[in-house]
Amino acid sequence: MNKKNFHILVVDDDNRIRELVKQYLQENNFIVTTAKDSLDAKKKIEIIKFDILILDIMMPGESGLSLTKEIKSKEKTPIILLTAKGETHDRIEGLELGADDYLGKPFEPKELLLRIKNILNKTRTPSLPEKIYIGNALINLKKLNIKINNQIKKINPKEKINTPIILLTAKGEAEERIEGLEVGADDYLPKPFEPKELILRIKNILNKTKNKYQKRFVEFDNIKIDLNKLIIIKNNSEFKINNTEKIILEKMINAPGETFSRESIGNLIDIDKERSVDVIITRLRKKIEIDPKNPKYLQTIRGAGYVLWVE
């Protein structure tokens, strides 16, 4: 886990559970804030940016499900639901509203900790640049080599499979779930189960992992596009990228050579006028191209759309 101290909000009307969870997570190097109900939680969410929320479903006033729906309509902060409700339809409802995981009471604190770590590993892993400079050494992560004083040495990394895993089993005991999560499983679903719940859990995992390994930095010729810093550097001149441009570039640099129609770009940035898309592309060309009127990288494919060549 990253050395950063992640900040967690625990929302439960049961003071005993709040304090037990808080103490256990603090012992595992998390910063923990607690709230006794949804209203209390909203006040704290307004002033603090949390890394993950743990919500009880059955609380006085607004329920955890209602709070989940409201939060997910505004932001993507991961949510784990805690509840005494063990019925399948309750789990499905929580997942449909956008919850990232679901843990029934009573639960083992260690299982909660492992589920928190799994979610944070999927959502907080930073993307690496293709090239890293260390002194006079250039490490090329794309070509898997190291260049020192014009001598190139191949990197032979140990292969690691990062394919998400969901375990299906008839074993429903907490220690069995903990064992599965400890050996690297991403989720755990006991038999018998509703196929709809399995589908929702698959979608949740894919939504968390699909952007994990996407490129956010590319360098070609004398041009660097850094989506983490929201800048383009061209011939040592720096140009800022706005959010709309970032969305388009993120899509294009992860699919070099692929043609994107004006309609698909418009859908991506929620614009329905093709002329507006053309204006944005023209603006991007001024930041990327040496000669924007004769583009070399961000080209127009007549009758089809636009394509970005960065390799």
Secondary structure, 3 states (H helix, E strand, C coil): CCCCCCEEEEECCCHHHHHHHHHHHHHCCCEEEEECCHHHHHHHHHHCCCCEEEEECCCCCCCHHHHHHHHHCCCCCCEEEEECCCCHHHHHHHHHCCCCEEEECCCCHHHHHHHHHHHHHHHCCCCCCCEEEECCEEEECCCCEEEECCEEEECCCCCCCCCCCEEEECCCCHHHHHHHHHCCCCEEEECCCCHHHHHHHHHHHHHHHCCCCCCCEEEECCEEEECCCCEEEECCEEEECCHHHHHHHHHHHCCCCCCECHHHHHHHHCCCCHHHHHHHHHHHHHHHCCCCCCCCCEEEECCCEEEECCC
